[in-house]
Amino acid sequence: MNEVDFSDFNPSDVGEFVSGIAKGIVDIASHWWSETKEDGEGYLAAVASAVIQTKVAHAAGRISDAGAKIYMRAHRRAIRSYFLRLEYRTLQLMQSILDLVADAFGWAIFNITGVSVSTKYQS
């Protein structure tokens, strides 16, 4: 995910603080969406093509009923696998957003007060 640099984050009020966090969330989510959309489109298109090829081959008699069932089960597993991956990537996105909010708080506290809440927040 994109790293947002809050090392000079020094909000003067809650509005600036929320704005800084919102900008970071938009950056992270936009990056996540472009990667996820690109991966998903290609993968789902390939699975859809495989499903169509299986149906056509079965209808033409090139594969048996049993073979078609096996192929269709494999296609269903491939789709389920994609959605599990999407769920995992969504959890990664949520973790990135939580990390961003924690960093924003830490750097804001350090930059405003000079008090470091972690060794990470030092100039």
Rosetta blueprint (number, residue, H / E / L):
1 M L
2 N L
3 E L
4 V L
5 D L
6 F L
7 S L
8 D L
9 F L
10 N L
11 P L
12 S L
13 D L
14 V H
15 G H
16 E H
17 F H
18 V H
19 S H
20 G H
21 I H
22 A H
23 K H
24 G H
25 I H
26 V H
27 D H
28 I H
29 A H
30 S H
31 H H
32 W H
33 W H
34 S H
35 E H
36 T H
37 K H
38 E H
39 D H
40 G H
41 E H
42 G H
43 Y H
44 L H
45 A H
46 A H
47 V H
48 A H
49 S H
50 A H
51 V H
52 I H
53 Q H
54 T H
55 K H
56 V H
57 A H
58 H H
59 A H
60 A L
61 G L
62 R L
63 I L
64 S L
65 D H
66 A H
67 G H
68 A H
69 K H
70 I H
71 Y H
72 M H
73 R H
74 A H
75 H H
76 R H
77 R H
78 A H
79 I H
80 R H
81 S H
82 Y H
83 F H
84 L H
85 R H
86 L H
87 E H
88 Y H
89 R H
90 T H
91 L H
92 Q H
93 L H
94 M H
95 Q H
96 S H
97 I H
98 L H
99 D H
100 L H
101 V H
102 A H
103 D H
104 A H
105 F H
106 G H
107 W H
108 A H
109 I H
110 F H
111 N H
112 I H
113 T H
114 G L
115 V L
116 S L
117 V L
118 S L
119 T L
120 K L
121 Y L
122 Q L
123 S L
